[in-house]
Amino acid sequence: MTDTSLRDRLILVVDDEEKMARFIRLNLEHDGFRVVEAHRGEEAIRVLRDALPDLVILDVMLPDMDGFEVLQLIREISQVPVIMVTAKGEEEDRIRGLELGADDYVTKPFSPRELVSRVRAVLRRTEMASPISKEVVEVDDRLKIDFGRREVWVEGKLVKLRPTEYRLLYHLVQNAGWVLSYDQILAKVWGYEYRDEPHYVRLYVNYLRQKIEKDPANPKYILTERGVGYRFVDFRRQKPSEASQESTKN
């Protein structure tokens, strides 16, 4: 019997061979997953930031940079689970990938059933350990976020966010209660090449506050850690109104 609990999860397939990428896509879609593709390393990083996939299937051999370099860049901006695809018998590649932060690997040639089984197993492990999944998050009576549908509701009304605003909110909420530095936010939302542009963060935090805070001048969700960065209120342990009193407003 097919497990439907992971249906609609978004998988990013990174492979420069379009036939192989299509083969993987068709098998994943047949099992209920949604799929986006990238065929180069730089493209994979862009798609990762824009689409926010639930898992990445990453081939070691890519034309512009190898899969290990891509994995290192991924780990600088995201903890998304990654399954490496390696050539048969390349034990060193498998060990290197795992040491760099890959969650699993498959070797070519592989069967569709093996690949889907590994995808499901990795998703189950990571979702059990993840503090917040891509489901509905009720911050308080005012603010609700549906990560599965990419929707934000404030006081019962749907609020339209631009893609960059959504990515920023996503990463802040995923790390609720933890301070994210300017560099971390820039790397996760805009890319590692924007690390010298902290004004981007301040500008988009202001945009978000205008849309989700009751009083943007006295925020209770997105809190400023002066000179360091921002943190989203740890709504699982503390009421937003209580946390805002402890934080220095921007």
Steps between C-alpha positions, in 0.01 A plus 500: 500500500642839397581744782321824414628704797782651294301577185549844345847547650718699260818334374783681321679273249847621399645310204660627180369201302148604405393142427606391849332803658180419312521132605529604866224760463251255348556241772469752780189659351349155457537458876330831577797735538537836331828555316714790378820455302840667468776396262793707629637577843431874498148436373446253784585763762260750339218245486570398860456858623189564288311170528599396857488126422449234767787285367777519239623215279849608393720336237874514566585574136391847385646720221578823689596363842495155655225384729720531808548873438126537454439308823735734688313803364168341594619441855597867531140607449277204582463176696275349233563123477722398208535162330817472292506300176838337437653258251501133594797400714618856579527447876714812547225714345241354736716559806589853392136588438392374841784688670390823326146466628313274257222299664519195273621383160397276213733346244439473127334299366211504748141381482207739528378313808837540675511873430144565619560290812811700589319830439219394732738372767705821504188720508359303793825530697537872441136585564508312831802708605383831355348751745269640233384321187338651194159491659270759656673700773277696737726759658214651702138604451604764241761327285476168318746369241431210266839396365347224290287750306741793539226709660512751785184602688477803729181549700323256268602680182737364237812719472687504172875468536762543230727195447792658686276597792369145518850350497606737777197413714550130433857498629420718799212275608700182436753637750247647745664592828851507350687810387589505130787733416491732200747271320289191566182667376670636189645159415170317554269748325710676235807279458855492630609767248285761682674475837626858484150648454342516851265780393304239301413328827391817679288607202315170465453456874330838491280385207401187692424690818270734308301197384485274807555716809211679667737786589809485273678759716466266800533152347410188693577235236825603329727624776821697456824388662688825467832473320449129432186425301142389561306219663142388464317469831510148644122471491512138620635608840416866538212728407606753232388792717730385782799454271463844343541664839840335541638596159638833388281632223656599169 
